[in-house]
């Protein structure tokens, strides 16, 4: 008795899971499968080695005719993997700020680009699609008396390690 019941159960189970060469157009499954995403993983909280030299630098010579001066932005690693120290300078005026990059599952890649004003620079990062994502803007005020750093955008990281404007 148990032997027959066991065979019926095994047969029914294997019939439900046997592969068939035909596709059923009436199933609820989508016609297109989701693309396979690369395996991303969180970055470690701390860096093993902190570089002393800047990891990225932007510099432009100023119009000061008496001295050889520059507007410059330099990013330096910190012991925390996702944080960088920004050191900025314009004709003797200096400043610092901490730049926190979102963890998008790959090693951080900070970038600097020329800003819209003569003495300005956009601090950002390269995302997983190799696109530039802006974070902060460093600039000199119109009268050239102040150096300013302002936040342009905040991002949220989705479960697939994609950035979304916040």
N, C-alpha and C positions, 0 to 999 in steps of 0.2 A: 504494500500500500504506500509506504513512505518512499519507496524507490520510484514508483510511477509519478507521484506528486513532485518529487525532486527533479525528475527528467522533464516534466511539463514546465516547471519554473525555469530551469536552465535553458530549455528550448525557447521559451517566450522571451527571456532576457536577451539571449544571443540574437534572436530575430529582430528585436527592437534596435539593437546596436550594430547590426551588420551593415557594412558600407554598400551603397547602391550606386550604380553608374549613372543614374538619372537624377536630375534636380527637380524639385517640386516647386512650381511657380506659385503655389497657394500658401507657402510658409510665411511666417511673420519676419523672418530674418531679412536684413537689408540686402539689396542687390550688390552694393559695394561694401567691401570690408574696410574697417578703419585702417589707416596706414600703420605699419609697425614703427613705433617710435624708438629712437636709440635709448639705451639704458643710461639715465642720468642718476647721479647720486649727490647727496649733499657734500659740500666742501668741509674739510676739517675746520674746527673753530680757530685753531692756532696754526701759524706757519712754522715750519721746521727751521727755515733760515730767512732772516729779514735782510733784504738788500739795502746797502747804505746809499747807493746812487739812485737817482730818480728812475722810475719804471717808464715814465712818459713825460715829455717836456714840450711846452709851446713857448716861443719867444719871438718878439718883434722889436726892432730898434726904434727908440723914440725920436722925436724931432728936436731933442735937446742938442743944440749946436756946441755947447761948451764942454759937455762930458759925453762919454760913451755909455749911454744908459739904455735900459730895456724894460719892456713890459714882459713879464714872464710868469708862467704857471708851471709848477713841477709837482708831480705826484710821487709820493714815497710809500713803500710798504710799511705796515705796522705789524706788531706781533699777531694781531687778529686778521685772519685771512680775508675777510670781506670788508675791511676798513683800510683807507689810505689817508695819508696826511697831505693836504694841498698847501704848498708854500707859494705865495704870490708876491710879486714885487713890481713897483712902478716908480722909477726915478727916486729911489731911496725909501719910498713908502713900502712897508712890508705887512704881510698878514698871513694867517694860517686858518685852516678849516679842516674838519674831518669829513671825509667822503665815505659813505656807507653804500656799498654795492649790493643789490639783491642777489641771493644765491640761486642761480639758474641751473645748477647741477653740473656745471663745467668750471674749470679754473677761471677766476675772474680776469677780465680783459678790459681795464680802463683805457679810455681814449680821450684825446683833446682835439678840438676843432676850432678853427677861427670863428669868432662870433660876428654879429652884424655890425658892431661899431669898430672903429679903427683899433682901439685898445680893448679888446674883449676876447674871451675864450669860453667855449662851451665844454664843460666836463661831462663825460658820459661813459657808456660802456658798449661793448659789442655783445649783442644778444645771440641766441642759438641759431638764428637765421643769418648771422653775419651783418646785421643792420645796426646802425648807430642809434643808441637811445640816450637822449639828453637827460642830465640830472640837475646840474647847476651851471650858472653863468657867472664868470668873473669879469668885471669891467671897471673902467675908470670913469668917474662922473664927468659931466660936461665941462666943468671948470678945471678938471685935472687935479683936484685937491684931495679926492678920496678914492680909495679902492673898495669896491663892493663885491660881495658874493651873495647871490640870490638863488633860491631853489626854483627850478623850472617845472619839474615833474616828480611825482612819486609813482612807484610801481608795486603791483602785487604779483607774486609768483603763483601760477596755477598749478594744479596737480601734475600736469605734463611738463613742468618747468618752462612755461611760456610766460612772458611779461604782459601785464594788462595795465593800462594807464589807470591811475587811481586819483 
